[in-house]
Amino acid sequence: MKTKICFIINPIAGLGIQKINRNEVLAIFNKNQFEVTFKETEYCKHARLLTQEALKENNSIIVACGGDGTINEIAGELVGTQVILGIVPIGSGNGLAKHLEIPTNNIYKALQKIVTQHIEQIDIGKVNSYYFFSNMGIGFDTQVLKTYKRIKNRPMYSYIKAVVTSLFNYKNMPKIKVKVNDCNLLINPFLFMIANTNQLGYNLSLHRNAMINDGQLDLIIIKKQPKYKLVWLGLLMILKQEKYFNGIVHYVTKNIEVEQLINTPYYLQKDGELIKMEESHISVNILDKALNVIN
Ligand SMILES: Nc1ncnc2c1ncn2[C@@H]1O[C@H](COP(=O)(O)OP(=O)(O)OP(=O)(O)O)[C@@H](O)[C@H]1O
């Protein structure tokens, strides 16, 4: 029986710079072995609906062609199924693909990975009712994303511009109560991020030892810092020397509870998508090896 594969393509991911050529894809997959179909997203979040269709059509592999946002929408629909996720990273940051060592600037090589079908089971993060596959946060990263999304051209330069602009506009988070492992914290940090991978996108990282299949999440907290120290951290991150920054508090855990003490809406980001939150309580858990991914 042929293996049914559906490619779901986000044509605007990564500014649409890397294009998927359907004929090239078809040429790679042997017709006697694979039945290949394509779907293209036409609007924001359309990938979810297209994945539901692809599931009804009994595809056994669904390939997300896009960045972390597209992967999140597609993979979220695959949780609880045996369907395998493939990734052709054509987004901007491509954090998850970089962690999984899927080639990010060579579509052909990424497609070859799908032909080979080496499958890994990965953990999934869950925050309230949302899934995340790479990371989530409620601090400075949400401000960066708000700025970043306003900038039209989006690759690395815009990201750095968004970080620098946000650094001067960002006020620390309001106080939160945090329960992690056996610790109860009362903090108003600069950054509060929970990661499933060791990637923040663009090969930047604050937690290079994080693994996607260890059944653990990495909580990274950066307390309030003078701005010059944060600029120093940015430089260290670019040089991949962030370990020399002594203001990072790091927990490895399965569960994190957060309580917002001020009753105003706030933003949460999951895999680069901003969500306006009304709930004051956030519960974050790990689902152990809950998704099959080709890497
Ligand atoms: N046809 C479309 N028109 C407008 N938006 C779309 C369309 N298709 C998908 N989207 C939206 O595009 C957004 C960005 O996609 P994605 O995150 O994959 O790319 P990226 O931001 O370039 O990459 P990364 O997240 O890795 O930095 C997603 O929120 C998705 O819902």
The ligand as an ORCA input file, in Angstrom:
! r2SCAN-3c Opt
* xyz 0 1
  N      -1.981     32.776      3.340
  C      -1.723     33.365      4.513
  N      -1.908     34.705      4.663
  C      -1.615     35.320      5.840
  N      -1.150     34.685      6.937
  C      -0.949     33.356      6.849
  C      -1.228     32.631      5.632
  N      -0.936     31.331      5.848
  C      -0.510     31.232      7.138
  N      -0.502     32.436      7.723
  C      -0.013     32.788      9.073
  O       1.357     33.129      8.965
  C       1.897     33.178     10.279
  C       3.396     33.014     10.274
  O       3.753     31.740      9.872
  P       5.093     31.009     10.349
  O       5.307     31.198     11.823
  O       5.041     29.645      9.851
  O       6.249     31.782      9.581
  P       7.385     32.747     10.133
  O       6.830     33.663     11.150
  O       8.056     33.339      8.944
  O       8.429     31.716     10.786
  P       8.962     31.537     12.313
  O       7.745     31.397     13.204
  O       9.772     30.275     12.282
  O       9.766     32.754     12.637
  C       1.093     32.152     11.063
  O       0.469     32.828     12.151
  C       0.015     31.669     10.076
  O      -1.273     31.490     10.685
*
